[in-house]
Amino acid sequence: MTNEFQRLKWIWAGLPSFTLADLAIDAERLSQILSWWRSDPAKPARLHIVGWVDRISVLSEAITADPSSLSLSSPLQALPPDLPGVHRISLDEACVTLTLFVGERIAAVTQLRGHVDAVWTEKRLVCDAGAIQSLLKRNRLERDPWLAERHPPAVKSAKGQEKTVIIVGGGLAGMTIARALASSGWQVTVLDGDGVTEPSLHSGHHSAAITPQISTDDDHRARLSRAGLLSALSQWRDVPASIANWCGSIQLERLEGGRVVDLQDQAKTLGFDLGWVRYVDRDEASVLAGSPVNRGGLYFSMSCQVQPNQLVAWLADIDGIAIVKKQVGRIARAGDVWQTYEQSCDRLLASATKIILANSTQSKGLLAQSNLLAERARLQGLHALGGEISLIPLSAVDGGPSMIIGGDGYVLPAKDGLCVSGATYIHAPQRVETTHAGRHRNLDRAADLLGLPLLGQSLAADELAGWAGLRAVLPGRFPAIGPLNEVPGLWVATGFASRGLTWSSLAADLILAAFEGQPIPLENDLLKEVNPN
């Protein structure tokens, strides 16, 4: 391999970053690449290695050989669970990133989008741009610019700052993306008329949850859900447990209705890592939940209960983010920069080389007001869906569960003496408010999930506190994440529906990778599902 090392030394010398796609990666070769990079004084500051493997475990020896180099990819374990999909592993204080496509290789090799500087086949290292393009095409792997926007270091804003971006919207989506970009040296301006760290933003949204979704055929929705949760596992490794509690969840079997699924058979058919999901019977489910339940279900160890207000504040607490409490009325492109104008007086608020609309249902109106909403864009179908949660006193549910209980709705572990039960769905809501019907529906859900048939008799639904909000929903329920209308520098992240925590984390990873010219950590067929165009 000496010749390959000499060629790599020559081609990557002094570069800020370098991406190597290895079509035949194994533990020995990964160890050799890492050794070369670590010993080369002229190495690139950041090394991205893309590989295709049947299982992550085949590389575990090379990845964990030097424990001091590991930047844990999750708060729970050094390696992500051995699951199909795309996994990111950080080494050497995040200077080395492994992007691993796990699954059947011939199918997986077609799923990469992103910039590649060199390709290593079984026998040779290919560095010439034309040869790389030809090789990638033969492997049905395209250099696709849709999400491979390599940011030229020379591009600066009018103030001389490199890598500038405006994010419209300071909720969970906007701030998750903002923190990811700021952590990588971007100067981020967040514009939100309601403020970001204001107590009113998610006031009353007592608790929320992020849980996986599965299907017997591991469909696109299940795969996207898994990708988003794994993104959150990585991004939230430093979040205090008081804000993000990785308590696990149990999805109980449905005993009646139109969506009855044999969950035990489903888990067996999928054959996933038991550390990710396994079937538990009623007795084990009750022990795990710390509360009696009347049926078994699927146990997910990597589910999380989140305090939305505190998470938004934590996300905002980092250098590189400037928060402006102003409502944006329109946006416009002027030369190489994007400009935002205040709604009330059309005053210029901020300028940057890129702009991301992460302002939920308001993104559609802002694009229309700015004459940027294409007639056939997915965002034409963006609409609001109302819903509410109810807060049930701990004493009424025998202490409540110790983990998230789901099925028809959900119940969350107690926080400050209250368990959240939810959530309702209201089409075309006239007002955002809690309702008599919503409180009763949530109380019935809690009674069913916790096996407490008399709960409604011991507790008056109309005395329950609660919170109501709006979801931004697109037809098909897939989010919209990506560049819009092929207009340079204009991106959206919206339509997150009931999975705001999941899609926010996924959006942050996708957008950061695109802005930094990194391989995109999601399969090509799933990127098509979230394409806003």
MOSULTA-V755079 format. One record per backbone hydrogen bond with DSSP energy under -1.0 kcal/mol. NH is the residue of the N-H (numbers start at 1). CO is the residue of the C=O. E is the energy in kcal/mol with one decimal. If there is no record, write none. Layout:
nh=NH co=CO e=E
nh=NH co=CO e=E
//
This chain:
nh=5 co=1 e=-2.1
nh=6 co=2 e=-2.3
nh=7 co=3 e=-2.1
nh=8 co=4 e=-2.6
nh=9 co=5 e=-3.0
nh=10 co=6 e=-1.8
nh=11 co=7 e=-2.3
nh=12 co=8 e=-2.9
nh=14 co=42 e=-2.4
nh=15 co=12 e=-2.0
nh=18 co=46 e=-1.7
nh=20 co=48 e=-3.0
nh=21 co=118 e=-2.8
nh=22 co=50 e=-3.4
nh=23 co=120 e=-2.6
nh=30 co=26 e=-2.6
nh=31 co=27 e=-2.3
nh=32 co=28 e=-1.9
nh=33 co=29 e=-2.5
nh=34 co=30 e=-2.5
nh=35 co=31 e=-2.1
nh=36 co=32 e=-2.5
nh=37 co=33 e=-2.6
nh=38 co=34 e=-2.5
nh=39 co=35 e=-1.6
nh=40 co=36 e=-1.0
nh=43 co=40 e=-1.5
nh=45 co=15 e=-1.4
nh=46 co=16 e=-1.2
nh=47 co=95 e=-2.7
nh=48 co=18 e=-3.1
nh=49 co=97 e=-2.7
nh=50 co=20 e=-2.9
nh=51 co=99 e=-2.2
nh=53 co=101 e=-2.1
nh=58 co=55 e=-1.2
nh=59 co=56 e=-2.4
nh=63 co=59 e=-2.4
nh=64 co=60 e=-2.5
nh=69 co=66 e=-2.3
nh=70 co=67 e=-1.2
nh=71 co=90 e=-2.3
nh=83 co=81 e=-1.9
nh=85 co=102 e=-2.1
nh=87 co=100 e=-2.5
nh=89 co=98 e=-2.1
nh=91 co=96 e=-2.9
nh=92 co=69 e=-3.0
nh=95 co=92 e=-1.7
nh=96 co=91 e=-2.1
nh=97 co=47 e=-2.7
nh=98 co=89 e=-3.0
nh=99 co=49 e=-3.0
nh=100 co=87 e=-3.0
nh=101 co=51 e=-2.9
nh=102 co=85 e=-3.4
nh=103 co=53 e=-2.3
nh=108 co=104 e=-2.6
nh=109 co=105 e=-2.6
nh=111 co=108 e=-1.9
nh=117 co=19 e=-2.0
nh=118 co=19 e=-1.4
nh=119 co=126 e=-2.5
nh=120 co=21 e=-2.9
nh=121 co=124 e=-2.8
nh=126 co=119 e=-3.6
nh=132 co=128 e=-2.8
nh=133 co=129 e=-2.3
nh=134 co=130 e=-2.2
nh=135 co=131 e=-2.7
nh=136 co=132 e=-3.1
nh=137 co=133 e=-2.0
nh=138 co=134 e=-2.1
nh=139 co=135 e=-1.6
nh=140 co=137 e=-1.8
nh=141 co=136 e=-4.1
nh=144 co=142 e=-1.2
nh=148 co=145 e=-1.1
nh=150 co=148 e=-1.4
nh=155 co=152 e=-1.7
nh=157 co=161 e=-2.6
nh=160 co=157 e=-2.0
nh=165 co=187 e=-2.2
nh=166 co=354 e=-2.2
nh=167 co=189 e=-3.0
nh=168 co=356 e=-2.7
nh=169 co=191 e=-2.7
nh=175 co=171 e=-2.6
nh=176 co=172 e=-2.0
nh=177 co=173 e=-2.1
nh=178 co=174 e=-2.4
nh=179 co=175 e=-2.3
nh=180 co=176 e=-1.7
nh=181 co=177 e=-2.3
nh=182 co=178 e=-2.8
nh=183 co=179 e=-2.3
nh=184 co=181 e=-1.2
nh=185 co=182 e=-1.7
nh=186 co=181 e=-2.2
nh=187 co=163 e=-2.7
nh=188 co=320 e=-3.1
nh=189 co=165 e=-2.3
nh=190 co=322 e=-3.1
nh=191 co=167 e=-2.6
nh=192 co=324 e=-2.1
nh=195 co=192 e=-1.4
nh=201 co=198 e=-1.6
nh=205 co=202 e=-2.6
nh=206 co=204 e=-2.2
nh=208 co=306 e=-2.7
nh=210 co=304 e=-2.5
nh=218 co=215 e=-1.7
nh=223 co=219 e=-2.4
nh=224 co=220 e=-2.7
nh=225 co=221 e=-2.3
nh=226 co=222 e=-2.2
nh=227 co=223 e=-2.3
nh=228 co=224 e=-2.5
nh=229 co=225 e=-2.2
nh=230 co=226 e=-2.3
nh=231 co=227 e=-1.8
nh=232 co=228 e=-2.1
nh=233 co=229 e=-2.4
nh=234 co=230 e=-1.6
nh=235 co=231 e=-2.8
nh=236 co=232 e=-2.6
nh=237 co=234 e=-1.0
nh=239 co=236 e=-1.6
nh=243 co=240 e=-2.0
nh=244 co=240 e=-2.4
nh=245 co=305 e=-3.0
nh=247 co=245 e=-2.3
nh=248 co=303 e=-2.2
nh=249 co=300 e=-2.5
nh=250 co=404 e=-2.6
nh=251 co=298 e=-2.6
nh=252 co=406 e=-3.0
nh=253 co=296 e=-2.6
nh=263 co=261 e=-1.4
nh=266 co=262 e=-2.2
nh=267 co=263 e=-2.5
nh=268 co=264 e=-1.8
nh=269 co=265 e=-2.6
nh=270 co=266 e=-2.2
nh=271 co=267 e=-2.0
nh=276 co=273 e=-2.2
nh=277 co=273 e=-1.8
nh=278 co=299 e=-1.5
nh=280 co=297 e=-3.0
nh=285 co=281 e=-2.8
nh=286 co=282 e=-2.2
nh=287 co=283 e=-1.8
nh=288 co=284 e=-2.8
nh=289 co=285 e=-2.6
nh=290 co=286 e=-1.1
nh=291 co=286 e=-1.2
nh=297 co=280 e=-2.5
nh=298 co=251 e=-2.2
nh=299 co=278 e=-3.3
nh=300 co=249 e=-2.9
nh=304 co=210 e=-2.3
nh=305 co=245 e=-2.6
nh=306 co=208 e=-2.9
nh=307 co=243 e=-2.0
nh=311 co=307 e=-2.4
nh=312 co=308 e=-2.5
nh=313 co=309 e=-1.9
nh=314 co=310 e=-2.3
nh=315 co=311 e=-2.7
nh=316 co=312 e=-1.8
nh=318 co=316 e=-1.9
nh=322 co=188 e=-3.1
nh=324 co=190 e=-3.2
nh=326 co=324 e=-1.8
nh=329 co=341 e=-3.2
nh=330 co=341 e=-1.2
nh=332 co=339 e=-2.2
nh=334 co=337 e=-2.9
nh=337 co=334 e=-1.7
nh=338 co=352 e=-4.1
nh=339 co=332 e=-3.2
nh=340 co=350 e=-2.2
nh=341 co=330 e=-2.5
nh=342 co=347 e=-3.1
nh=343 co=327 e=-2.9
nh=346 co=342 e=-1.9
nh=349 co=340 e=-3.3
nh=352 co=338 e=-2.0
nh=354 co=164 e=-1.0
nh=355 co=489 e=-2.9
nh=356 co=166 e=-2.8
nh=357 co=491 e=-2.6
nh=358 co=168 e=-2.7
nh=362 co=359 e=-1.8
nh=363 co=360 e=-1.6
nh=366 co=362 e=-2.3
nh=367 co=363 e=-2.2
nh=368 co=364 e=-2.2
nh=369 co=365 e=-2.8
nh=370 co=366 e=-1.2
nh=371 co=368 e=-1.6
nh=372 co=367 e=-3.1
nh=377 co=374 e=-1.4
nh=378 co=532 e=-1.3
nh=380 co=377 e=-1.7
nh=381 co=378 e=-2.0
nh=382 co=379 e=-1.4
nh=383 co=473 e=-2.4
nh=385 co=471 e=-2.2
nh=386 co=426 e=-2.7
nh=387 co=469 e=-1.5
nh=389 co=467 e=-2.5
nh=390 co=421 e=-2.8
nh=391 co=465 e=-2.8
nh=392 co=419 e=-3.1
nh=394 co=417 e=-2.4
nh=396 co=393 e=-1.3
nh=397 co=394 e=-1.2
nh=399 co=394 e=-2.0
nh=400 co=397 e=-2.4
nh=402 co=289 e=-3.5
nh=404 co=248 e=-2.1
nh=405 co=411 e=-2.6
nh=406 co=250 e=-3.0
nh=407 co=409 e=-1.9
nh=409 co=407 e=-1.3
nh=410 co=422 e=-2.4
nh=411 co=405 e=-2.4
nh=412 co=420 e=-2.3
nh=415 co=418 e=-2.6
nh=418 co=415 e=-1.1
nh=419 co=392 e=-3.0
nh=421 co=390 e=-2.6
nh=422 co=410 e=-1.9
nh=424 co=388 e=-1.6
nh=426 co=386 e=-2.5
nh=439 co=435 e=-2.2
nh=440 co=436 e=-2.0
nh=441 co=437 e=-2.4
nh=442 co=438 e=-2.4
nh=443 co=439 e=-2.0
nh=444 co=440 e=-2.3
nh=445 co=441 e=-2.0
nh=446 co=442 e=-2.2
nh=447 co=443 e=-2.2
nh=448 co=444 e=-2.1
nh=449 co=445 e=-2.8
nh=450 co=446 e=-2.3
nh=452 co=447 e=-2.7
nh=455 co=452 e=-2.0
nh=457 co=454 e=-1.1
nh=458 co=454 e=-1.4
nh=459 co=455 e=-1.0
nh=463 co=460 e=-1.6
nh=464 co=461 e=-1.8
nh=467 co=389 e=-1.8
nh=469 co=387 e=-2.4
nh=471 co=385 e=-2.6
nh=473 co=383 e=-3.1
nh=477 co=474 e=-2.5
nh=480 co=494 e=-2.9
nh=481 co=530 e=-2.8
nh=482 co=492 e=-2.1
nh=484 co=490 e=-2.8
nh=487 co=484 e=-2.4
nh=490 co=487 e=-1.9
nh=491 co=355 e=-2.6
nh=492 co=482 e=-2.3
nh=493 co=357 e=-2.6
nh=494 co=480 e=-2.2
nh=497 co=472 e=-2.8
nh=499 co=496 e=-2.3
nh=503 co=499 e=-2.9
nh=504 co=500 e=-2.1
nh=505 co=501 e=-1.5
nh=506 co=502 e=-1.9
nh=507 co=503 e=-2.9
nh=508 co=504 e=-2.1
nh=509 co=505 e=-1.7
nh=510 co=506 e=-2.4
nh=511 co=507 e=-2.8
nh=512 co=508 e=-2.1
nh=513 co=509 e=-2.1
nh=514 co=510 e=-2.2
nh=515 co=511 e=-2.8
nh=516 co=512 e=-2.1
nh=517 co=514 e=-1.0
nh=518 co=513 e=-2.9
nh=520 co=113 e=-2.9
nh=522 co=520 e=-1.8
nh=527 co=523 e=-2.0
nh=528 co=524 e=-1.6
nh=530 co=526 e=-1.2
//
